[in-house]
Structure formats: structure tokens, C-alpha cells
């Protein structure tokens, strides 16, 4: 579903009364408040002399069960001059569990402090760049991490309230103290309360969760490679993605103090998140998509289309929910894995983010609301735009597999076919093994390809693959993969860096102090030549055929129908290439294998892929007209990226 983005421009009215004009003036940086209306905030304030302070906000929860409500540490860097002049500033906030255990950004920066406990170095460039431009930057330690009380509950009430309570305090609705245990209250009289949240991975996930509470004062969020529902971080329709659950992750980031107090929370994370993959109330609490109707903030979403950590299943349902609820939104999709846009498109990112915050938090009419909704990386460092995303004219088109001349080497088209294909789950193999032998009959997969396309074919959005399969054992996992077959040069998302290489020289983005440099190591695209590119993936436990929230044992010899949700993408299969659908079992390192090793027989008449094609079925028919047979290819293996690395269990502590 695609709805054109809508913005509300917040700006002073020409006919405002004197009192109203005085109030509105508090929202504007003095150097840019001009009669014609400012277009861009300028670095007119001193970063060296900025106010650096810490407060502890009361979350009104007692997660660690010590009989006292938890306080979360809030480190603040804000320009000194506006407060001296009676002007108030907006806030950019990053709430994170990583400020002391693991670090932020490509260089894994940690917070550092002076002898008084005030922050000296705030990770990343946000404070260096935006504080001189009239913003405050706020770094929040999630409950249970760094200098905060409480326990990490991995996306649950404690995590979200850690940050929401700060937004409330910034808007005069909460309580904060000048120390962790003292009674002296701190007030946020220096801010107008207009807050934008930003962050990558877990940090961006918190932004999603806070926005889904509908909290007043949160005007925009910028979630980068973020989770939209925690169930999908640990399971794919019942198939486990990791050999551990959220308890492991909580322990990974807990402070020493939290580890000593949070045994009850750890037990809850174990007991209520069974490795069976069944949906429980714990997952309902951590599902932000269901609450998209509450969102009042705009959303600028950024994600790598080859992210195998926070996978693309977190993009499609979230984006569609935002669209259904009329949320103002913008999106960037890169060819990288789990990488921050600061490290794959730095100059353009800083400029775009600057303009986004100026528009959303300062109310500047700078035109960003009239620009295309989507930026998509089509080739390494080559970007295109879409006025809306997915673009208008995109429709789900049903593609159907058919038998070919060899077992497991079939065709893909619009016509319904008969027959079956059979494969045996081999947990030692992955999507790269299947794609490399797409034109060869192998016992581990069933592959179906179009003929060589005569026109470009663009996929934009999320696909679904419905499979009717008969297993030989009581458990079975399925994988469905869409592949672009043809030579290309792509970002090497499976290598270290996930599509980038970090260099030694630095570029600077904002002002520096002796303790906090605005200069960061430069990066460049890491590319590789391939014969095929995996476009989209999905996985499921066949035992969830009747209820996606609960798996059951299968009856060997009985046919079951299941629909797999594939990750969102935007990819052009060019003329001269082929589009392939692969159906197989365990995708090594991306899902865990079942307890048995089944052979599965696929009923082709009841198997299909619903693929979002720009131009729909007509575009597919034109692109495949005159394409010829999709068989009789060379038997040699095709080259792709190396097999996906062992799956991460942390929603990124670095990069």
C-alpha cells in the first residue's frame, strides 16, 4: 500500500499577535529568524561552551524490585546562548543500551565523563553538528544500562518507558533529579519540548516503540535498521533464527548493578519466550506495528536491503502500517547490510538529516516535504528516487512454478501448472549454495526461473510465497528466496563491513572539543562481482500452517499449505537477466534446522509467489515475451557473495 507522504509545516503565522509571536520566537535560532522565513539552521552557537549536564528521570517503574522507582540517566549537551537569551530549543534524542557496554557507530564510541559526572564525549556526530545549530542533544541510558537503575527487558515496557519518560519530562510532564539518588529536582526549562528520536538498531527500535505510544511532544523519529516487532527478530513464522532468546541479550547489555538485581526479569524473558516459536503475551507487548494508529510523529526510515541482522521483515509491515494510518514518512533503502547511512552516503545523509530536523523540529519550510518519498540505492553509490514508495502502479502479481526438463530445475511464469518437485532438507547448505546451482538438479532445493528477460522488471515492496508441501517427518522448516540471475557488481554485504570498507583518513561534521572530536574515519563501498544476487528471503516452520502463533507436529505424508512472508526490497532485474524462485529447507546460519531432516514434496498447482511488480502482470508479460526457455544452462556453479556469516544475536553494538 502506498500513500503519498503528507507534512504539516510548523511555522509562525504572519498575523500572529504580539504575545503569540513572542512565544513562537522561542522556537527559532536568532540568526535564522528572518521575515521571509528561515531555510536552514546555521552553526551560530558555541559547541565549546555548550552546557553539559546530567539528570536522572523517574520512569515511575520499579523494574529491579528494590522498592524504589527507577531513574534513567540522561546526558545533555545544549547550546548555552539560547537559555541566556530566554529562548528555548528542540531536542534530538538517542536512547541506547550501548553507551557503556559496546559503543555506538562504526568506531564503537562510548560516553566519557569529567570528574563531575558530566558527559565529555557523546558518541556519533549528532551533538557536534546540531548543538551549534540550535538543538539540544540528549543521550539516554536505557534502564539497566550504564548509569541507570532498573533492568533491560529487551523492547518491553521498561525499555520503552526509559525513553518515553524522558520525552514526558522534556514536555513538563515528568520528574527528574540532579543526581541518581538525591531529592533535588531538575526542570527542562531550556527546551520547547519538541523532540526527535534517532538511532540505529536497538536505539532505532526504541524510537519505534516510543512513537507507538503516541506520546505528546515526540515530533519525528529516524529509525535506522530498526526492529518493529521483537518476535520477528528471534523467529520467522515459528522457525528460530538464533540459538538463544532475549534473556541472553538482556544479560549482554545489563550493567553490573542490574545483573545483581534483575534475576526475575531474566527468568521472565526465558519463561515467556519459549524456543518453540509460539507467540506469547511477551511478544504482544513488544509488537509496535499493532499500535501504529497511535503514532503522531513523522517517520524517516532507513534500512539496508541486505540486512541479515535486523531483517527486511521489519520494514514491510511497519511501513504499510504507517501508510494505513496516514503517518508522514520518508525512506532510504541501501544495498548494504546492517550499516548506518553515515557510513554509506555520508555527505548526503548529513544534509538530508539536517533538513529533516529543521523542517520537523524548527518548522522551516525548506522543501523537503515536496521531495520524493524514497531514495533507493540501485548500484553501489548510485541512487534513484521514487515520488512514493512503493511507486504507484505497483501490484502484487502471482507467479507460478512449473516443472522443467530436470528434477528441481523448473520454470517460473504466469500460468498455473501441475506436477510436483521434491527436495530433502540439508542444514549444511544455504541460499548461496542453492542459487549457485540453480540450473543443476540437486537434492536439496527446487528452483524455478524465468527465461532471459527482454525488458527490465522492477520489484518494489514485500513478497509472499505460498507453498503446499508434504513432509516425511513430523517437523519441517521452509525457506523461499527470490534471486536475480545475471552478472552484476554489488556491495559485498556478506563480507566484514557488510558493504563498506573503513579507511584511515577522517572527515569532520560539526564542531570539536578536546574531548569530543567531530571527525570520523571515512568509508567507501566494498563491492564484488557476482553472477547472481539474492533479492528477498523468507522462512517459516511448516508446523505453523494453521496458526502463525503456534506450531504443531506434522503428520508425515499429509499435505500442508503455508504462506511465507519475504522481506521488503526494491530491485530491478535488468533485461538479459532471469528472475528465480527457490524453495528449500534450512537456510544455514539464517534459521536453525528442525529436529528432523525431512524430505518435502511440493505441489506445484498449489504453490505460487505474490511478487510486487511495478506495472504488475502486464510488466511481467512484456519482460518475458520472447524470453525463450529457462533451461539447458551450463552446469557450472555461479559466483555470488560468500555464504551468510553466522547470524548475529545482537541488534548491532557497532557500525
N, C-alpha and C positions, 0 to 999 in steps of 0.2 A: 504494500500500500504506500502510495506517495502523496504527500500533501505539501504544497509549496510553503516554504518557511515564512513565518509572519513575525515581525518585530514591532514592539511598541517603543517608539523613540521617546525617551525621557529627557525633557529639556524645559528651560524656563519659558513661560508664555510672555509675549511682548506686552500684554495688557495686565500683567500681574500688579497687584497692589504693592505699595512700598514695603509692607510687612512681609508679604509673600516673597517679594524679590530679595529681601534681606535673608530670609530663610533659605531660598534656593541658592543664594550666593555661597552659602556654607558648603555646598557640594562641589564647588568648582575651584580648580587651581587658579590662583590670582593671575598668573602670567598668561593664561589662556582664556579667561573670561572676557570675551570681546563682544561687541554689539552684534556683529554678524554671526556669532556662534562659533565656538572653537571646533577645530577638526582633529587636533592631536595634542595630547598632553606632552609637555616638554620637561626635560630634566632641570628644573629650576630650583630644586631643594638640595640641601647638603646631605649626602649619604654619610660622610664622616661624622657629622654632628647629629645624626638621627638619634631619636630616643630608642634605647634598647632596654626592655624591661620584661619581667615575667610575672604572671599572675596564675592562680590556681582556681579554676572554675568548678563549682559544685555541680556534679552531674545528677544529684538527687537519687542516686542508686547506691546500694551497698553490695557491690559485686564480690568483694573479697570477704564479706561476712564478719567484719571486725567491729560491727556495731556503730560505725560512723559512715556517713555518705562519702563517696569517693570524690576526690578532687583531681582534675586533669591539668597538667602543666601546659601553659600557653605562653610561648615565647613570641615577643612582639618587636618588630622593627618598624618605626614610623617616622615620617618627617617632623622635625621639631617646629618649623616655622608656622605651619597652619594653626596649630594649637595656640601659639603665641599671638596669632592674629585673630583668634576666635573663629577659625574656620575648621570644619570637620571633614574627614577624609573617608573614602570607602576602603574596604578590606579585601585583600586576596589571601586565601587561607589554604594551607595544605595540612591535612590531618593524617598522621602516618604512624605505623608501629615500628618504623625502621630508623628512627633518628639516632638511636644509640647502639642497636644490635648489628645492623647490617649496612646502613648507609643508603644514600639516595643518589641517583644519576649514574652516568657512565663511569664516574670516578669514585663511586661509593662514599660520598661525603657524609660525615657525621656532624651533628651540632657540637660546637665547642663553647665554653663559658669562661667568663672572667671570675675574679675572686669573689665578686658579689653575687654570682649566680645568674648574671645576665648574659644573653647569647652574644658571642663574638662572631662565630661563623654560622650562618644559616645555609644549609645545603642548597644547591642549584642557584640559578641566576635571578629568580623572581624578585627577591628583595633588592639586589644590586640595581636592577633595571627599573623596577616600578616605584620604589620608595622615592627616588629623586623626582618622579613624575607625579607625585601627589597621592600615592596609595600607601596604606599600611600593609605590611606582610605579617601574617600570623602563622606560626608553625605549632601545631597541636600534637602532643604526645598522646596517642590513644591510651585509654585506661589499661593499666597493667604493664605499660612500657616506659622506659626511661625514667622520668621524674614524676610520673602519675601514679595515683592509687588505683585500686581495682584490679580486674582480671581481663585478659583478652578472651573474647568469646567468638572470634572469627566471623565477623559480619553480623552478629546478633545485636540484641538490644544495647549491650554495654558499648560495643564498638560505635554504633550509630549515635547513641546518646552522648558519647565522648565529644563528638563534633557538634551535634545539634545544640547541646548546652552552651557551647561557645557562641554559636550564632544567636541564641537567645540572649546571652549576656551582652553581646555587641549591640543588641537592639533594646537593651534596658529591661529585659525580662528575667535575667538570671542573676546569680550571685557569684562573685569571685573574691579571692583573698590575696593579699600581697605575699603570703607565704603558704607553704603546704599544710601547716598545722595551726597557724595563727588565727586571730579573730578580726584583724584589720581588713576591712572590705576595700576592694578596688572597683572603680567605676570606669566605664569606657566612654567618658565624655568627649573624647577626641574624635570619635567616629560618628558618621551618619547612619551606621548600621547596614549599609548596602554592601553585601558580601558576595564574593565569587569564590567558589571552591575549585581547586585544581589538584591533579595528582595522577601518577602513573600506577597501574596495577592495583594493589591493595588500597593505596591512597585514593585513586580514582573511584574504586569501589565504594569507599566511604562517602565520596561525593554523591554517587548514585543513590546510596541508601538514605542520606540526609535529605536530598531533594525529594525522595519518595515519601517523606514525612509531611511535605507541604509546609515546612517551617517558614514563617514570615521573615523577610529580610534577606533570604538567600535568593539572589537575582539571577545567577548563572552558575553553571558547573562546566568544567572542562575535564571529563574523564578520559584518560589515556590508557589504552589496553586494559580496561576495567571489567570487573565481574558484574553481571546484572542479576544473577541468581546463583547462590553458592552451591546448590545441588549440582549444577552443570559444571562446576569446577572439579568436582570429585567423581561424578558419574555421567555417563552418556546413555540415557534411557535404560538404566539398570546395570550397564556394563561399567565396572570400576576402572577409573583412569589412573589410580595410584595404589600403592600397597599400604597406604595409611590414610587416616581421616583428619578432621580439623583439630583433634587433640594434639597431634604431632606439631601442627603449625602453631597452635597456641603456645605450646612449650618452647618452640623455636624463637619466638619474639618476646616472651614474658621477661620482665625484669627479675633479678634475683629475689626481690621482695615479693613479687607476685607469685613466683614459683613456690614460695614458702606458704602462701595463703590460699592458693587457688585450686586445691585438690578437688573440691566439689565441682567447680566449673569444668575441670578436666574430665571428671567422671561423667558429667552430663554430655560432654562432647563425644565421649565413647559410646555411652548407652543409647543416646538418641540419634546417632548417625551410623546405623549398622552397615557393615560391609556388604550386606545383601543388595544394597542399592535401593531398598524400599524408601519411599517418600514418608517422612515423619514430620510432626509439628516443628521440629528444629529447622527443617528446610523451608517450611512455610514462612517462618519468621525471617529467614534470610533470602526471601524472594522479593526483589524490589520491583520486578515487572508488574506484579499484580496491583501495585499501588501507584502506577504511573498516572492515574487520574488525579492524584493529589498534587502533582508537580506544578509549581508556579514558576520555577526557574527556567531559563533557556538552557540548551544543552549544545555544547560543541564537542562532538565525539571524535576521537582519533584511535585508529586501530591498525595493526599490521595484518594483512590478509594471509600471511603465513605464520601467524602466532600460534604455536603449539603448546603454549603455557596457558594463557587465557584465550581459549579458542574462539573461533568466529561464531559459535553458537550463542555467545554472549552479546553479539551485535544485532542479529536479525530480529529476535523477539522484542528486544528493548527498543530498537529503532521503530519498529512497527507500532509498539505501544505508545511511544511518544507521538507518532503521527496520528493515531486514532484519537488521542486526547488533545490535539492541536498545540502541542508544545513547540515553541520556537526552537529551531535546531539547525545545525551545520555539521558536516562530517568530512574527515580526511581518511582515506584508505591508502596505505602504503604497501609496497611489495615486501616489506621486512617481516621479521618475526616480532618478538616482544621488545620493541625498541621505541624510545622516546623521539618525537619529531625534532627535538633539539639536536638529535644525532643523525637524522637522515635528511633534514631540509631546514637547516638552522636559520639562515637569514630570513627566509620566507615565513618560518614559524614565528620567530620573534616579532616580526612586523605584523603578521595576522593576529597573533595573540594580543599584541598591544592595541590594535584597532578594535578587537572584540571587547576587551575590557573597557576601553574608552567609551564604546557605544553602550555596553550593558551596565557599567557601574558609574560612569560620569555623564551618560546621556548625550554624548556627542553624536551629531548627525554626520558621520564620516562615510556613509555609503556602503558599509559592509553588509547591511541588511538588504541591499539591492544587488549584491553579487551572487554568483552561482552557489547553490547549497553544498555541492560536493566537489572535492578535489581528489583525484584518483591517480595513483602512480601507474602509468601504463607500461613503462620500461624503466630501468634504473635511472633515476634523476630526470625522468620525462613525465610530466604531469598533464592531465586533461581535467576539464571541469564539466559538471552537469548542472543545469539550472535547477533540477530537482533530482532526488535520489530515492529509489531507483527512477530512471528517467521515464517520462511519460511515453506510452507506447509499449512498455514492458508488460508481458503477460506470461503466466505460467503455462508452459507448453508440455504436453505429455509425449515423452519419447519412450519407445518400446524396444526391448531387446529381442533378437531373433537368432536362431541357430545359423552357424556358418558351415564351412566345409570341414572343420576340425573341432573336436570336443573343446568346449570352453573358449573358442575363438569365434565370436558371433558378430552380428551387425546391430546397428542402432538406427532407428528411423521412426516414422510416424505411424506405421501400420502395425496392427496387433498380430502377433504370431503365435504359433503353437510349439509344443515340444518342451524339453527340459534340458537343464545343464546341471552337472554335479561337480562338487569340489569337496575336499577334505581340509578342515582347519589345520594349519601349520603355524603354531605360535612363534616359530623361529623366523618367519617372513613378515615383511611389512609392505606398505603401499609402494615403496620404491622397487621392491622385487617384483610385485605384480605388474607395475607399469612397464618395467624394463623388458618383460616377456609377454607383453600384451598380444603379440601376434603369434605366440607359440603356445601350443596346448600344454598346460602344466596342471598337476592335480590339485593345486591349492587355490585356484581362483576361476571365476568366469568373467571373461572380458568381452565387451561389445563396442564396436567402433563404427562411426560413420565412414563413408567414403571421403576422399580428399575434397575439402570444401572449395567451392568456386567463388565464394564471397565470404567476407568477414562475418563472424557470428558473435554477438556480444551477450554475455551472461551478466545479469545485474540483480543481486538480491540473494534470497535463500532458496535452496532446492529441497525437494523431498523425494525419497526413493521408497517405493512400496515393493516389498518382496514377499512372495509366498514360497515358503521353504519347508521341506520335510526333513527332520533330523533323524539320525540313527541313535542318538543318545538323549539323556534327559536334560542336558544343558547345552546351550549354543550361543555364541556371540557372532554378530554380523558387522561387517564394515561395508560401506558404499563410498566409492571415490569417483569423482569426475576428473578427467585428465585431458589436457591439450597435448596432442601428439604432433610434434614437429620441432625443428631446431629453433633455438632462441638463446638469448643471453639474459639471465635473470639475476636478481640479488640472491646470493648464496645463503638462504635463510637457515640451512641446516648446519652451517659452519659456526665456529665460535664468533660471536658478534652478531649472529642472526641477520646478516645482510649488511653489516658495516665493518669497517676497519678503523681502529683508533690510531691516530697519528701522534707525533710528539709535539708539534707546534700548537700554539693556542690562539684563539680569537676571544675578544673581550666584549661583554654585553652588559653594560652598565658601569657603575662606579665601584671602586675597590677601596678597601682599607687594609691596614697591615695584617689584620686577622681574617679578612674575608675577600678573596680575590674574585673578580667578575670574569676571569679569563679561564677558559676551559679547552681541553685538548680537542683539536679539530678531528673530524671523521670524514671518511669517504665511503662510497658504495663498494662493497665487496661483491663481485659478480662471478658468474660461472656460465660456461656454455653447456647447454643441455639439449637432449633430443625430445624431452617431454617435460611438462610442468603439471604438477598436481594442482588443480583449481579449487576443489572443495571436497570436504570429507564429512562423514557421519558414522556413528557407531551405535549399537544397541544390543541388549540382551534379548534374545528371541522369547525368553520367558515372560517378558512384559507385553506380549502381543495383545492381551485383553485389557490390561490396566498399566499405563506407563509408570504408575507409582508403586506397583507391587509385582515382583516376579514370581512365577510358579514353575515347578518342574514340568518338563515337556514329556509327552508320550512318544517314544520312538515309533516312526512310521506314520505319524499323523502330520498333516499339513497345517501350517500356521501362517497367518498374514500379519505383517508388521510394517509400519512406515517409519523410516529413519529420517531425522532432521539433519540436513547438511548445513555447514557453516556458510554464512553470507560471503559474497565475493562480488567483484566487478572485474571481468576478464574478457578480453577479445580473443577468440580463436581465429587466427587470420586465415585468409584464403591460402590454400596449399597445405594446411594442417588438417588433422582429424580430431573429432571430439570422441572421447571414450567414457564408458561407464564400466566400472569394475565392481563386482560383488564378491566378497570373500569373508573369511572368518576373522581371527585375531590380527589386528594391526599392531605388530610388535612395537613396544615402547610407547604406544599411544593409548592402548587399552590393555587391561590384564586378560589373560586367557580364561576360558571357562574351566570347570573342574573335570570335564571330559574332553575328548578330541573327536568331535562329531564329523560325519560326512553329511552334507546337506544337498538335497536335490531341489533345484529352483524350477518352479512352474512359470514358464515364460509368458503364458497367456495372462497370468495374474501378477506380473512383475512389470513395473514401469518407473520412470523418473519424471517428476514435475519440475521443469527447469525454467527459471525466469529469463526469458529471451526478449531482448529489445526487438520489437517487431513481431513477436510471437511465432505461431506456427508458420505463418507466411514467410517470415525471415528464414526459418529453418528450411522450408521447402526450396526457397531461392538459393540458399547457400549450398544445398546438397544436390541441386539439379545438375545432372550430368556428372555427378561425382564418381560414378562407377563403383566397382566392388571394393569392399573394405577388407579383403582377404588377400592371400598369396603374397604376403610381405616377406622380407628377409627374416631368417630365423635368429639372427644375432641379437644380443641384448642391447637395448637402448641405454644411453647415458642420461642420468639425472643427478640431482643432488644426492649426497650420501644419505644413508638411512637415517630417519629422525633420531636424534640423540635420546638417551634415556630421559623419560619425562621428568620435568621439574615438579617438586612438591611445594614450592614457594611461589606465590604470585609476585615474584621478582623483587629481590633485595638490591639488585644493581641495574646497570644500564638504564 
